[in-house]
Amino acid sequence: MLTTIEIGSCVSVQGHFVRRHANGMVTVRVGDQLYTGHPVNAAAAA
């Protein structure tokens, strides 16, 4: 499932969902890279 996260105030990444952390952050995979950040809600991603 594609998921969008924010990894900075102006940087977002969209990739394949890997896991949700206990602190609410989400990890996604883009190619061989893993990125962890705060999930973007559905209304903001649309």
C-alpha positions in Angstrom: 0.0 0.0 0.0 1.4 3.4 -0.9 1.7 5.8 2.1 2.8 9.4 2.3 4.9 10.7 5.2 6.5 14.0 6.1 10.2 13.9 7.0 10.6 17.6 7.3 8.6 20.8 7.3 8.6 20.9 3.5 9.6 17.4 2.5 7.2 14.5 1.9 7.9 11.0 0.7 5.5 8.5 -0.9 6.4 4.8 -0.8 5.4 1.3 0.2 4.3 1.0 3.8 6.8 -1.0 5.9 5.7 -0.5 9.6 4.0 1.8 12.1 6.1 2.6 15.2 4.9 2.9 18.8 5.4 6.7 18.7 3.0 7.0 15.7 5.7 7.5 13.0 5.6 5.3 9.8 8.4 3.8 7.8 8.1 3.5 4.0 10.3 1.9 1.3 11.3 3.7 -1.9 13.5 1.4 -3.9 16.2 0.2 -1.5 15.8 3.2 0.9 13.8 3.3 4.0 12.3 6.6 5.3 10.6 7.3 8.6 8.4 10.2 9.3 5.0 11.4 10.4 2.0 10.1 8.3 0.1 12.6 6.2 -3.6 12.4 6.8 -5.8 11.4 3.8 -7.3 14.9 3.3 -3.9 16.5 3.0 -2.6 13.8 0.6 -5.5 14.1 -1.8 
